[in-house]
């Protein structure tokens, strides 16, 4: 008998090879065992284009309604992608749109397997990247500036009074970008990081570049430090964990030399970069869990890797590709587990745990996709195509559930 669900999760479908794997994972690993209830939104690049990106906004609001969403990887259009898909315009990042609406923090943690040796072998414990999900370059304004152009910031208050701040005199053609953040969002980010560290009993480190962007980045530093001193210091000391602020340069150095076991808080763009660096250091972008936790208790789980364009076009030509499905599987298990926790549905929680166990078992037995083969210490290991990998996990899951 299939496991029942009473409240749906919000499903956000995506693009290219990630979309193909998404469908296979649902069909082989979830729907045979769970009476899956979803509110479905198609975030394929053409559907976003056809709806003028309203579908992305609707999907984010649905997550606010139901509390839990699960998202496939999506294309963020540039000029090449606009031409490739014949888009009306280069739509903004769907992740950026969703994160702006949900206003939360993205926590990305590597999936560690005993039989896989990280590229950075000293990393024996997970490094969780806590990424601020609002503002910075993701909702920025970019302009091309003509020669002999003077640029000022002009601030206009509610009474119409203007204050000018000089930016730059362009004596040749150039470019300009302005980006923003809000104190309220930074405070939510800090609160979420401190609470996550306390819940997981893990040291927290935060780094910016306040020596260069002395006002912008210092505001982040100041808000974190004030909240820590006034609300969290005693709890951290009681749990025997630490909070440290440092320049992001030093944070990178510390992380590389460490054995892991830390939460590393980053601003939005730095978090994007560092989560990919950490995933690669542990071995693969497909071995990374990702969840957006909003300040009002909503959760969006996603596969943190991209759409795997090169594999997609090989798939379209009839080739069987060895694309790693693990991050997609763990996005689904994370969402289903959280749905089960919120609804007191222990069967759904247990199923999610068993599916993760089945996935890890298969890799530990030596069956894996091509990206993991060099990392594996298993004797007689072999790489298989994506469909065979999913089928092997499904067989193992059946045996675990018996």
N, C-alpha and C positions, 0 to 999 in steps of 0.2 A: 504494500500500500504506500502511495506517495505521501510525503510529508506535507501537511497543510500549512498554508499561510493565510493570515486574516487581513493583513495590511500590505499593500503593494510596495515594492521598491521602484524607484524611478530609473528606467533604463535609457541611457544615452548612447545610441549606436554611432559608429564612427566611419573611418575611411580606410581604403586600400587593404593591405594584407592583414592589418589589425582587425578590420571588419570581418574578413573571411574567418580568421581564427576565433573571433568573438562568437560567430554563428556556430562553429564546430564545437566549441566549449559548451555552449548552451545545450545543443542538441545531444551531445554524448555524455556530458558530466553532470548536468543539472536537471534538465527536464525529465529524464527517466526516473529520477528519484524524488523530485520536488514538484508539487502542484504550484508551479511558479506563477506568482501574481506580479505583474509589472505595469507601470504606466510608461508607455514607449514614446520616445522622441528620436527622430531620425536626424542626426547631426552630420550626415553626409554633406560634403562641400557643396554639391549642387542643390540639395534641399535647403541649406542655409542661404544660398544665393537666391533660390526661388521665393523664399519667405522673407527676403531682406533681413535675414538673421533673427527674425522674431522667434523662430523655433528654439534658438539657444536661450533666449530670455524666458520663454515659457518653460523650458526644461529646468532652469535654475529655480524658478518660482515653484515648480512642482516639488523640487527637493525641499524647499522651505515648508511646503504643505505636508509632505509625508515623512520627512525627517531623514531619509536614507536614499542615496542615489548611487548608481554604478555607471562609470563612463568608459567607453572605448576611446582609443587614441584618435585624434582628429587632425586634419590639415589646417595649418595657419597659412593663409595665402600670402605669397609674395608675387612679384610681377610674373615670374615664370609660371607659378601655379595659376594665376589669373588667366594667362594665355592657354595653358594646358587644359583647363576646365571651362574655358569661355565664360568667365565670371563677369558680372556687372561691375564689381569693384573688388578691391583687396580687403576682404572683411577682417575685422580684428580677431585676435586669438579667441576662440570659444572658451578656452580655459580662463583667459583674462576676464571675459564677460561674466562667466559663472562665478568666479572668485570675487568679483566686484559686488555682485548681488548677495552672495552668501557671507562675504566678509569674514574670512576665517584664516586659519593657518594650515599649511600643507605639511604633513609629517611623512617623510620618506625614509624607509628602513630596509636595509638589505635582507634578503632571505639567505641565511647561512646554512649550508649543508656540510656534514662532517667529511664527505668524500670529495669536496671541491676545495682546492687551495686558492685563496685569493691572489690576485696579481701582486698586491702588497701583502706579503706573508705575515707581517706583524699584526695585521688586523684580525684578531681572534674573536672580538666581540663587536656587535653592530654599532655603527655610527648612524644616528638618526638625524637627518636634516630637517629642521623646522623652518619652513619658508613662509615669510609673510606673503599673503596672497592679494594684497591691494596696492594699487598705485605704482609709483616709479615709472619705468619706461612703458609699462603695459597699457597705461591710459594717457600716454604722453602726446604732445603735439609736436610734429616735425615739419620743418619748412625749408625750402631752398631759398637762399638769400642772394639777391643780385649785387653786382658790383656797386660800390659807393653808396652803401645803405647803412644807416645808423639804426641800431636796434636798442630799444628800451623796454624794460618791464613797466607797465602802467597799471597801478593798483587804483581801483575806483571803489570807494566805500558806499554805504547805503544812501548817503546824502549827495552822491555824485562828485565828491571831492577826490581829485586825482593826485597820486604821488608817483613820480617817475624814478626808476632806478636804471642807470646805464648798464647795458650788457656788453655790446661790442660794436666797433665801427668796422664794417666790411669794406676794405679797399680792393677786394676781388670777390668773385663768386664763392659762396660757401653754403653751409647748412647750419640749422639751429634746431635744438630740441629743448622743450620745457616739460618737466614732469613734477608731479605733486604727491602729497600724502596728507593724511588727516591725523590729528592727535588721538581722536577716538579710536581709529583703526590701529594705530601703533599701540595704544593701551590694551586693546583687545588681544593683539598679537602677543604682547608681553605677558598678560594674564594667562593666556592659553599655554604659552611655553613654560611658565613657572608651575602651573597646575599639572601639565604633562610630566614634567621632571619629578614632581613630588609623587604622582601616581605610580610612576615607573621606578622611583628611587634611583635616579640617574643624574650624574653631574650635567650642568647646563653651561654652555659657553656661547657668548654672543660677540660678534665682531662686525665693525663697520670701518669706514675710512674717514673718521671725523677730523683727522689732521688735514685733509684736503677739502672736503665739503663741510666746512666748520659749523654751518648753521643746520643744514639738512640732516647730515648724519649724526651730529651732536644731539639733535632732538630725540632720535631713537635711543642713543646712549643714555641721555638724561632721564627719559621716561622709564626705561628698564631699571636704572639704578634706584630711582625714587620709589618705584613699586616694590622692588626687592627689599630696600631698607625698611620701608614702612609696613609691608604686608607679608613678606615671605621669608625674611632672613631667619627668624626664629624657627619656622617649620623646616627650612633647609638644614639648619644646624641640628635640629632634633633627629632628622632622618640621616644625618651624617653625609649629606651631599653638598656640593658647592655650586655657586654661580660665579662665573668669571667673565669680565668684559676685557676684550683686547682688540687691537687692530686686526682687520681681516687678513692681512699678510701673515701676522703671527698665528692666527687661527688656522690657516692653511698649513703652516709649518708644524704646528702642534698635532694636527690631525694626521698628517703623513707619518710622523714619528711615533704616534701613539699605538696602543693595541686595541683601540676602539672603546666601546662602552661609554659613549658620551652623546648628549643631544647638542647639536650645533645649530644655533639660531642664526638665520641670515635674512637680509632684506630680499625683496622679491626677485630681482634679476640674479643677484649673487646666489640665492637659493636654487635657482634654475641651473646655474652652472655647477655649483658644488654638489648637487644631488646626482648629476650625471658623472661627475668626477668620482664620487664615492661609489656609485653603482659600478663604474668601470674598474675601480680599485678592488672591489669585491668580486669582479669577474664578468658581469653582464648587466646591461640595462634591463634585461628581462628577468633579473633576480632582484627586483625592488618593489616593495609595497608602497602605496601612496594613498593617503586619506586626507581630505580637507575637513577640518573640524571647525565649525563656525562658533561664534561666541554665544549663540542662542541654541546650541545643541543639535545642529544638523550635520550630517556626514555625507561626503561624496568620495567614493572609492574609485580609483582609476588605475589603468596600466600606465606607468610613467614613461614608457618608451614611445617612440614615434609610430608612424603608420607603416613603416617598412616598405617604402615605395619600390625599391629594387626587387624585392621578393614578389611583390604584387604583380609586376609586369612579367616576371618569369612564370608566376602562377597562371596569368591570363594566356600565356603561350602554351600551357599544358604541362609545364614542368612541376614536379613535386618538390617543394622547397622544405628546408629544415629550419623553419622559423620557430623560435622558442615561445610556447604559450603560457609559461608559468606565471608571469606578471598578470596576464588576463585572468587566469584561474584564481589567483589570490585576490584580485579585485572583486570577483564574484563572491568568493568565500568571505572576504571582509564585510561586504555589504549584507550578505545573508546572515552572517553571525550577528552583526549589529542589529538587524531587523529582529532576529530571534531574541536578543538581549532586551530590546525595547518592548517586545510583545510577550515576554516570558514564555517563549517558544523554545523549550530546551531541545526538542528534536531538531530544529533548524540549526541551533548552535552546534550540536553534536555532529550533524552532517557536514557542516563547514569545516570543523576540525578534522573529520575523517577524510574529506577530499584533499585537504592540505597534506595529511599524513600519506595518503595514496600517491600524491604527486612526488613528495620527497622520497618515498620508498623506491619509486621507479628510477629516479636519478641515482640513488645509492646502490641500486642493483646493476647499474651500468648502461641503462637505456636513456639516451638523452639526445638533444638537438646538437647540431654541429658546433655551435658557439661555446659549448661547455666541455667538449671532448678533451681539450688540452689541459683543462683545470682538474679533471677527474683523476683520483688516485685509484679507482677501481680497476682490477684486472679484468681482462676480456670485455672491456667496455666497447660500445658501438654507438654510432650516431644513426638516427633514423629521421624520416621526414615528419612533418608536423602532425599529419593525420595518424601515422603509426604511433607517435608519442602520446597523443590524446587517447587513442584506442587502448594502449598499454595501461594508461592511468585508469581508464574506465574499468578494465578487467581487474586491476588491483583494488579499486574502490568496491567492486562487487564482492570480492572475497572478504574485505574488511567489514562490510556491512552485514554479511551473512551471520 
